[in-house]
């Protein structure tokens, strides 16, 4: 028998008491189809696909 545990954002050190920032893709991307986001010393690429979907890769 296997059990599964669901983790909430609070389990990971986040708190619902902090406001969430909201950005449009226009705010983030401007006229580009790809941007680089630096997080924890690593670079991540956020891009808009030809089907208008967002993909985040390391």
C-alpha positions in Angstrom: 0.0 0.0 0.0 1.4 3.4 -1.0 0.5 6.7 0.5 0.9 10.1 -1.1 1.4 13.3 0.7 0.3 16.6 -0.7 2.4 19.6 0.2 1.1 23.1 0.4 3.0 26.3 -0.2 3.2 26.8 3.6 5.1 23.4 3.9 7.9 24.9 1.7 8.3 28.0 3.8 5.9 30.3 2.0 3.1 32.1 3.8 -0.3 33.1 2.5 0.1 36.4 4.5 2.6 37.7 1.9 1.0 39.4 -1.1 1.6 37.8 -4.4 3.0 40.0 -7.2 1.2 39.8 -10.6 2.9 40.5 -13.9 1.6 40.3 -17.5 3.8 38.6 -20.0 4.2 42.0 -21.6 5.6 43.3 -18.3 8.1 40.4 -18.2 9.0 39.9 -21.8 8.5 43.2 -23.5 8.9 42.5 -27.2 11.1 39.5 -26.7 9.9 35.9 -26.9 12.5 34.8 -24.3 14.0 36.2 -21.1 16.6 34.9 -18.6 15.6 34.8 -14.9 18.4 34.5 -12.4 17.5 32.6 -9.2 19.8 31.2 -6.6 22.8 31.7 -8.8 21.3 29.7 -11.6 19.9 31.0 -14.9 16.4 30.0 -16.1 14.9 30.7 -19.5 11.3 31.7 -19.9 10.0 31.6 -23.4 6.8 31.9 -25.4 6.3 29.0 -27.8 4.7 29.3 -31.3 1.5 28.1 -29.7 1.6 31.0 -27.2 2.4 28.7 -24.2 5.1 29.5 -21.6 8.0 27.2 -21.0 10.5 27.6 -18.1 13.8 25.7 -18.5 17.0 25.6 -16.5 
